[in-house]
Amino acid sequence: CRIVVFIGPTGVGKTTTIAKLAAKFVLYANKKVGLITTDTFKVGSIEQLKMYGDLLEAPVKVAHRAEDMRQIVDNFKNYDLVLIDTMGFSPNNKMQVKQVKGFLDGIDPSEIHMVISAATKTVDTEEMLKTYRELNYNKLIVTKLDETRTHGVILNAKKVSNCSLSYVTTGQNVPDDIEIASSNKIADLLLGRKEV
């Protein structure tokens, strides 16, 4: 069972990105996927994920406490893939970093993806990456490439995080507007040779 966690501030598109990936793995790779959320704060986030789960016939579980998380992950041990949505928070809120860390301790995720928006200012992105570093993310996902005409934040984020890019997203359509990050396509975007 591969356990993949998604972290990042509010509004960057974590839940939609998870829905896109879940759909790809269920519909095109015929994988058994389970979904978990710890985001009990944002209004409608649980319902949004449950709606996607129902459409894909993928179970969605809510972890209210760290103990819940370990139990739910254990219940999904016969699944191919478990995607975990975490609560978003301001990079200035150090207490919530500790809260998310508490949920992740003891589950041994295969990957932790830091999700950032291409439309966020570089200085703010760098601050987010530093604040979230405590959560030991090892991959980057850049969302909302369609919402900005400048894409330098991708290079800056890669440099500050020292992580490889896994995916980029280019819109809200599930499951379509996501693709594996390609160095050629990103170079074309950065050099203005291609539009999203």
KAFENQUI-V344809 format. One record per backbone hydrogen bond with DSSP energy under -1.0 kcal/mol. CO is the residue of the C=O (numbers start at 1). NH is the residue of the N-H. If there is no record, write none. Layout:
co=CO nh=NH
co=CO nh=NH
//
This chain:
co=2 nh=82
co=3 nh=110
co=3 nh=111
co=4 nh=84
co=5 nh=113
co=6 nh=86
co=7 nh=115
co=9 nh=12
co=13 nh=17
co=14 nh=18
co=15 nh=19
co=16 nh=20
co=17 nh=21
co=18 nh=22
co=19 nh=23
co=20 nh=24
co=21 nh=25
co=22 nh=26
co=23 nh=27
co=24 nh=28
co=24 nh=29
co=25 nh=31
co=32 nh=80
co=32 nh=81
co=34 nh=83
co=35 nh=61
co=36 nh=85
co=37 nh=63
co=38 nh=40
co=42 nh=45
co=44 nh=48
co=45 nh=49
co=46 nh=50
co=47 nh=51
co=48 nh=52
co=49 nh=53
co=50 nh=54
co=51 nh=55
co=52 nh=56
co=53 nh=58
co=59 nh=35
co=61 nh=37
co=65 nh=69
co=66 nh=70
co=67 nh=71
co=68 nh=72
co=69 nh=73
co=70 nh=74
co=71 nh=75
co=72 nh=76
co=74 nh=77
co=76 nh=79
co=80 nh=2
co=81 nh=34
co=82 nh=4
co=83 nh=36
co=84 nh=6
co=85 nh=38
co=90 nh=93
co=92 nh=94
co=94 nh=98
co=95 nh=99
co=96 nh=100
co=97 nh=101
co=98 nh=102
co=99 nh=103
co=100 nh=104
co=101 nh=105
co=104 nh=107
co=111 nh=5
co=112 nh=138
co=112 nh=139
co=113 nh=7
co=114 nh=141
co=116 nh=143
co=117 nh=120
co=121 nh=125
co=122 nh=126
co=123 nh=127
co=124 nh=128
co=125 nh=129
co=126 nh=130
co=127 nh=131
co=128 nh=132
co=132 nh=135
co=133 nh=136
co=139 nh=114
co=140 nh=166
co=141 nh=116
co=142 nh=169
co=143 nh=118
co=144 nh=147
co=151 nh=154
co=152 nh=156
co=153 nh=157
co=154 nh=158
co=155 nh=159
co=156 nh=160
co=157 nh=161
co=158 nh=162
co=164 nh=140
co=166 nh=181
co=167 nh=142
co=168 nh=179
co=169 nh=145
co=173 nh=177
co=176 nh=178
co=177 nh=170
co=179 nh=168
co=182 nh=186
co=183 nh=187
co=184 nh=188
co=185 nh=189
co=186 nh=190
co=187 nh=191
co=188 nh=193
co=188 nh=194
co=189 nh=192
//
